[in-house]
């Protein structure tokens, strides 16, 4: 009997746009990404040109390579430890991550000092994968959407929904 495999590509594009929408809707995620990942995580990229008095190069290929590999390595380990139900999306992330790693490696091999366009493209892909992998984390959800619980551990009762039922 001929095996017919379901299309793994269906829904991937809508998933990407949904995640991008979630990223833009969450102030906590935007703050995490800009402050934590770009500002603090990328300190090796932006700080050396600021403190050097000579003509330092912004987006130095060595710094960008290190930044990208650190992000990709973290996502790789997180992928092994995590148990997600979006296997097709994770597989696409693995493919794009491998492309980012190849771009960074080849760019760094040919341009170890100075600016490498391939390393910068690889770093951009790494950041995009990081964004897609972390944007739906529940820690970035609004707390106001959650019903508050009282001392019993259950949400407070709505008095309008309570009715007396009499057995006849």
C-alpha positions in Angstrom: 0.0 0.0 0.0 1.3 3.5 -0.9 2.1 5.7 2.0 0.8 9.3 1.8 2.5 11.6 4.3 0.7 14.7 5.5 2.1 18.0 4.5 4.4 19.3 7.3 4.6 22.7 5.8 1.0 23.6 6.3 0.5 26.1 9.1 4.2 27.0 9.4 3.7 30.5 7.9 0.7 31.3 10.1 2.6 30.0 13.1 5.5 32.4 12.3 3.1 35.4 12.0 1.3 34.4 15.2 4.5 34.3 17.1 5.7 37.7 15.7 2.3 39.1 16.7 2.8 37.7 20.2 6.2 39.3 20.4 4.9 42.7 19.6 1.9 42.4 22.0 4.0 41.5 25.1 5.9 44.4 26.7 7.6 42.0 29.0 9.0 40.0 26.0 10.1 43.1 24.2 11.9 44.3 27.4 13.5 40.8 27.8 14.7 40.7 24.3 16.1 44.2 24.0 17.6 44.5 27.5 18.5 40.9 28.2 19.5 39.5 24.8 20.6 42.5 22.8 21.9 44.9 25.4 23.4 42.6 28.1 24.0 39.5 25.9 25.5 41.6 23.1 27.8 43.6 25.3 30.8 42.1 23.6 29.6 43.6 20.3 28.7 47.2 21.3 31.0 47.9 24.3 34.5 47.5 22.7 33.9 50.2 20.0 32.5 52.5 22.7 35.5 52.3 25.0 38.3 52.2 22.4 39.7 55.5 21.3 41.1 54.1 18.1 38.9 53.4 15.1 37.1 50.3 16.4 34.9 48.3 14.1 31.2 47.9 14.9 29.8 44.4 14.4 33.3 42.9 14.4 33.1 39.4 12.9 34.8 37.7 15.9 32.3 39.2 18.3 29.3 38.5 16.1 30.4 34.9 15.6 30.7 34.4 19.4 27.3 36.0 20.0 25.6 33.8 17.4 27.2 30.6 18.5 26.2 31.3 22.1 22.6 31.8 21.1 22.5 28.8 18.8 24.2 26.6 21.5 21.6 27.6 24.1 18.7 26.9 21.8 20.2 23.5 20.8 20.5 22.4 24.4 17.1 23.8 25.2 15.7 21.9 22.3 17.0 18.6 23.7 15.7 19.4 27.2 12.3 20.8 26.2 9.3 18.8 25.3 7.3 20.7 22.8 4.3 19.6 20.7 5.4 21.8 17.7 7.8 19.2 16.1 7.5 20.6 12.6 8.2 24.2 13.8 11.2 22.9 15.9 12.5 21.0 12.8 12.3 24.2 10.8 14.2 26.0 13.5 16.9 23.4 13.4 17.2 23.8 9.6 17.4 27.6 9.9 19.8 27.3 12.8 22.1 25.1 10.8 22.0 27.6 8.0 22.8 30.4 10.5 25.7 28.4 11.9 27.1 27.7 8.4 26.9 31.4 7.5 28.6 32.4 10.7 31.3 29.7 10.3 32.1 30.4 6.7 32.0 34.2 7.2 34.3 34.0 10.2 36.7 31.6 8.4 37.2 34.1 5.6 36.9 37.3 7.6 38.3 36.9 11.2 38.7 40.6 11.8 36.6 43.3 10.4 33.0 43.1 9.2 31.7 40.0 7.6 28.3 40.1 5.9 27.8 36.4 6.2 28.5 36.5 10.0 26.0 39.3 10.4 23.3 37.5 8.4 23.9 34.4 10.6 23.6 36.5 13.7 20.4 37.9 12.5 19.0 34.5 11.8 20.1 33.4 15.2 18.3 36.2 16.8 15.2 35.5 14.8 15.3 31.8 15.9 15.7 32.9 19.5 12.7 35.2 19.2 10.5 32.5 17.7 11.6 29.9 20.2 11.0 32.0 23.3 8.1 34.3 22.5 5.3 31.9 23.5 6.8 31.2 26.9 4.1 31.5 29.6 6.3 33.9 31.7 5.6 36.6 29.1 1.8 36.3 29.5 -0.1 39.1 31.1 -1.0 38.3 34.7 -4.3 40.2 34.4 -5.7 37.5 32.1 -5.4 34.9 34.9 -8.4 34.6 37.3 -7.4 35.4 40.8 -7.8 32.8 43.4 -9.0 33.2 47.0 -7.8 31.4 50.0 -9.3 28.1 48.9 -7.2 28.0 45.8 -10.2 28.4 43.5 -11.3 31.6 41.6 -13.8 33.8 43.5 -17.3 32.7 42.8 -19.6 34.8 40.7 -22.7 35.4 42.7 -24.9 35.8 39.7 -24.2 32.3 38.6 -25.2 30.7 41.9 -28.7 29.3 41.9 -30.6 27.2 44.4 -31.7 23.9 43.1 -34.5 22.1 44.9 -35.2 18.5 44.6 -38.9 17.9 44.0 
